[in-house]
Amino acid sequence: MVKRRDFIKWAGATGIGFAAGAFDMLALADTKSSSFVPVIPTNTGIKGNVVVIGGGMAGATVAKYLRYWGGTGVTVTLIERDSTYASNIMSNLVLNGSRTMSSLQYGYGKLASSYGVKIVKGDVVGIDKVGRKVALASGASYAYDRLVIAPGVDFDIIPGLETAAAQAKVPHAWKAGPQTTALRNMITAMPSGGVFVMTIPAKPYRCPPGPYERACVVADWLKRNRPGSKVIVLDANPEIIAEKHSFEEGFALNGVTYVPNVIINNVDASTLTVNTNQGNFRGNVLNVIPPHRAGKVITANGLADAGGKWTNVDVLSYEAKVAPGIHVIGDASATTQPKAGHIANQEAKVCADAILRMFSGRAVDQAPVTNSACYSPITFETASWLTVTFAYDPVSQTMKAVPASAGEASARSKDNFEEMNKWFTALMGDTFA
Ligand SMILES: Cc1cc2nc3c(=O)[nH]c(=O)nc-3n(C[C@H](O)[C@H](O)[C@H](O)COP(=O)(O)OP(=O)(O)OC[C@H]3O[C@@H](n4cnc5c(N)ncnc54)[C@H](O)[C@@H]3O)c2cc1C
């Protein structure tokens, strides 16, 4: 079990900036500092044309490292529907006012200017798997030798929340952006003695500790600013699924009511009431996080072979099992690893490495290692953490957790909160700069 003093060592060695098996180990160079100026190699001899759909944690990283490791002979086109990326990571801290949404925005300028990634603003709607090209809503199309899809998640529709008006009254705020700001405004408008009700979908969903983290930071804010208020957590899972010890303590500290095994029947947005197998729960604010599935570009293009929701991949390359030449990384793929930004960054590096080896006629690495690391704020000034390393298991052909690498904080602390900010800066720098 990893202890706190070893956590940064693990995250540094196998986490940010390096996934074992990375192409020719070039990732050991430090790309995290803002003054870092990358040299894109001109002499690798590798040639290829990659289109990447989605410029989030996985897509931005794979685009960057394809150029950084592969060199100028590798053409990389990153197609993203938004002008800037809003980080989900740390967005729970917008809810307690300790961060702003503008502090969580990341642009694509450095990927273009320093790494030579071609950035296209657009929405990919179609994939021609035989002709190897993608179609945008604008009518434009882009040909590829290999396609990487990293669209993140979409959400199932909860009965009662079919309309945009109902969704505006009951935001999930599980994709950072306007809904995050809306939820923050609803929380600050709560009266003292008010009730905040939130729901958690059955796993797998993005960021296993994230909803419990949200309950803790909201409860902490209400305790200090709206005395007598309470937070009720309705969880579809049978128990807290990550950092149980830290969140149980956080719930006890701020009087959070936790209800497991909750099945939602429907939501009444006009009365902010959720009807469940365990009765009706009404709040001054209702935050329903729906079950997830891969982004629509996956489900609409015949790539959701895992339960109709996710894409099964070969974790040596993240190539889709149903579609040769197409790789799926980040939240949209079905693997044994958590759906999380840090892991998305890691999967992207393994994928970039594999594509470059394929372009140069080499076998893909047979022993990839990835690392997941996560800090969770519990109050406005304390945090806990969780980490685990995964190694490829040739028997099950999956990424398996390495027991000796797994660890979590023994207690929340201010130290952890400071280290959380350093970890976040490094992760986002490795992804976007
Ligand atoms: C509140 C919260 C807290 C979190 N905290 C943490 C944390 O502490 N640590 C951690 O590791 N993870 C955390 N996560 C999870 C993390 O944010 C996700 O796992 C991660 O963002 C997944 O990366 P991705 O690249 O798969 O998807 P995303 O980062 O969502 O990126 C997908 C991108 O694809 C674009 N896109 C989608 N479809 C198309 C299309 N058809 N055409 C063009 N562009 C498209 C989208 O606009 C988006 O920019 C948190 C999540 C939430 C909600």
The ligand as an ORCA input file, in Angstrom:
! r2SCAN-3c Opt
* xyz 0 1
  C     -16.875     17.062    -11.273
  C     -15.799     16.221    -11.890
  C     -14.572     16.093    -11.250
  C     -13.568     15.313    -11.813
  N     -12.375     15.201    -11.146
  C     -11.406     14.407    -11.646
  C     -10.169     14.256    -10.953
  O      -9.946     14.810     -9.875
  N      -9.211     13.470    -11.511
  C      -9.408     12.835    -12.703
  O      -8.481     12.142    -13.166
  N     -10.579     12.938    -13.381
  C     -11.578     13.695    -12.882
  N     -12.771     13.825    -13.559
  C     -13.012     12.998    -14.767
  C     -12.410     13.619    -16.038
  O     -12.869     14.934    -16.222
  C     -12.788     12.777    -17.252
  O     -12.561     11.417    -16.968
  C     -11.927     13.187    -18.433
  O     -12.230     14.512    -18.797
  C     -12.112     12.241    -19.617
  O     -11.352     12.699    -20.702
  P     -11.883     12.468    -22.188
  O     -10.839     13.065    -23.072
  O     -12.304     11.075    -22.374
  O     -13.215     13.347    -22.268
  P     -13.378     14.928    -22.125
  O     -12.295     15.487    -21.300
  O     -14.786     15.155    -21.726
  O     -13.171     15.477    -23.610
  C     -14.024     15.132    -24.664
  C     -13.911     16.236    -25.734
  O     -14.465     15.756    -26.950
  C     -15.224     16.799    -27.565
  N     -16.174     16.156    -28.473
  C     -17.094     15.198    -28.150
  N     -17.736     14.774    -29.254
  C     -17.226     15.472    -30.313
  C     -17.491     15.466    -31.702
  N     -18.422     14.666    -32.242
  N     -16.784     16.296    -32.499
  C     -15.843     17.136    -31.972
  N     -15.545     17.175    -30.640
  C     -16.225     16.348    -29.822
  C     -15.851     17.517    -26.370
  O     -16.248     18.830    -26.715
  C     -14.706     17.482    -25.355
  O     -13.853     18.617    -25.466
  C     -13.792     14.625    -13.040
  C     -15.024     14.754    -13.695
  C     -16.030     15.546    -13.128
  C     -17.343     15.675    -13.847
*
